Amino acid sequence: MGFSVVLDGTAHEIEIVRRRPELVLRVDGREHVVNEAGDAGDGMHRLVIAGTALTVTRAEVDDAQVLRLAGRTHRASLASDDDADADGGDNSEVRAPMPGTVVSVEAAAGQAVKRGATLLTIESMKLQTALAAPRDGTVAEIPVAAGDPFDKDQVLARLEPDAADGAQGDGHA
């Protein structure tokens, strides 16, 4: 399994096929060789995909990445956990979309958060990604710390159970 990225409002399924000797990603069923993934962080980056060099400018804005490429601006983010909820997922857990390392932790147990608030930032394949709260709530735990490695699908943060989960209540948590 992979993860979903929403690019300009359209969800795309991404799977890491291999990392060595070059990164190969399967995007919506089609494989792409990433010869150079660029550096982490905001700013101008050089990417090489299938031997073609691209210059992209990247900036983190809220829970998304804004990308400027070939004169066009795009917005990319990890697919909402609401999409997983429709398939029976748990909107109280934030799981790793891919293996990597924790860069920083921005929230703590007991802290009230709004949907979309950054809980922690991870890095995988030189790409930093902010993982956001899937809903309004209170952080129950973040069982990792900066510098910790993690595996794909590992729980990186958990919110207190939502009183409205599974019921059509009055919206009070």
N, C-alpha and C positions, 0 to 999 in steps of 0.2 A: 504494500500500500504506500501511497505517497501523501501529498497534501494538496490543498487547493489554494490557488491565488486568484484573487479577483482583480482583473485588469480592465480598467475603464468600464466597470459594471458587468463584465462577463467573467464567469468562473472558468478556470483552466486547471485541469488535473496535472500535477507534476510528480514525477517519480525519479529518484536518483538511481540510475542504472549502475554506474560505477564512478569511482573517484580517481582512479589511477589507471593508466598513466595520464589520462586526461579525464576531466569531468564530462560525463555523458548524462544528459537529462532526457526523460521522455515527457514531452508536453502534449497532452491530449492525444497520446498514442504515437506521436512522431518523435524519433530520437534526434537530439541535437548535441554536437560535440562542442564543449566550451573549452577552447584552448587557453584563454586567459580570462579569469573571472573578475579582474579589477580589484581595487583595494576596498577595504571596509570604510564606512563613514560617508558623510556628505561631501559633495564636491564633484569635480569632473573626473571621470574614469575612462580608461581604455579597456574595452572588452574585445576578445577575439572569439567569434563563434563560427565554426566550420571554416576556419581560415580567413574569415572576413573581419577586418578591424572596424570597430565601432567606437565612437566617442559618445558617452552618455553623462549627463549631469544628474545627480541624485540628491534629494533632500528628504529627510524624514519630517513628516507633517502629521501631527496627532498619531493615529494608529496606522498610517500608510506611508508609502514611499512615493514621492513625486519624481517622475523621470522625464527628462527632456532628451529626445532622440530625433535626429533628422528633421528638426524644425517643428516637431509636435510634442505636446506635453501629455503624459499619461499618469494615471494614478493606480498604484498597485498595493494590495494588502492581502494578508492571509484571509481566507474565507471565514466568515463569521461562524461561531459555534452554533448559531441558530440553525444553520444548514444541517449540522450534525444532529440537532435536537429532533428534526423531522424524521431522522433515521433511528431515533431512540437513544441518541447520545446524551451525555450528562453535561448540562450547562453550568455545573459547579466546578468542573475540572479544566485546567489549562494543561494540555499535553504537548510535548515536543513534536513539532512537525517533521523533524529530521534530527539525527545525532549531532552533537556539538558541545559547546562550552558556554557556561553562564558568564556574561560580561558584567552585568550589574543587576542588583535587585532594588526596585524602586518602591516596593510596598512591604508592609509587615503584617503579621497576624494581628487581628483586631481592628485593622484600619478599614474604614468605610471607603468604598470605591464606586465610581460610576462606570457604566458600560463604556468600553473603549479606553479606559485609563490604563497606562502602561504599568504592568506588574513587574516585569523583568525584561532584560534585553539579553538575547542569546547571539552566538556567532557560530556559523557553520559555513565551511568553504569560503572563508573571508567575507561573508555577507552577514552583517548584523541585522537582526530582526527584533522589533519590539513586540512582546506578547502582551495582549490586552485583556482586560477583564471582559468576560463574555456577557455579563449583565451587571446591573447595579447590585451591590451586596456588601458583605463584610468578608475580608480575607480570613480564612480559617488557618491556612498554613502555606508557607513557601518552603518546601523541604530541601532547597538547594541554596548555595551561596555563590558569590562571585568566584570564578575560577573553577567551579565544579564541572566535570564532564557529565554528559547525560546521553541516554539512548533514545532512539526514535520511540514515540508514544509514551515515554516516561512522564508521569505527572510532575509538573514543575510548580504548579500553584493550585490551590483549592479554595473555593469560596464556601462560606457557611451555607447549609442547605436553605433553599428559598422556600418559604411557606407556601408560595403559590405554585411550586413545581408539581406538575401532574394534576392540578386542580384549577378550575376557573374561579378563583377566589376574588376578593375585593382589591387585590394588588398590594396589600400590606404585607411586609416581610417581617 
